[in-house]
């Protein structure tokens, strides 16, 4: 339902999260669809009880800093241009996780991503060991200097403009590993 501006302003900031759960956590959740700009800028965390999204979670271009542990997103999670520095423990995304242009510094070791993971332009310095990405992994313009042990990428690996200068013996890439604009480009 479409709410009038006055009705939106009267609502509790976290009411859209509660309503989504009350309605069975079905469909997509977009913070932009549920709030006006002024309210949106006040929210810095997703409440701890918000742990399941059936399809897509859209929080890009918000001031969100934290997500709850044990969050499961059945489809894609769009978290670009947020203030997120770390992802929650036991975070599961069925399709794509897009978290570009953020201060992200850390990925949990139990992160699960069904398809593509894009971390472009983040402050990420490392990837966890045994990371398994079903599709493409894009780490362009990150501070990553070394690929982790047992990294598995089902699609394309994009390490453009990183300092990666060696390839771990147990790296698995399903399609293409681009070495352009890396120290590897000079060696391979």
Secondary structure, DSSP 8 states (H G I E B T S, - for coil): ----HHHHHHS-TTHHHHHHHHTTS-S-EEHHHHS-HHHHTT--B--TT--EESS-EE-TTS---B--TT-EESS-EE-TTS---B--TT-EESS-EE--SS---B--TT-EESS-EE-TT-------TT-EESS-EE-TT----S--TT-EESS-EE-TT-------TT-EESS-EE-TTSGGGGT-
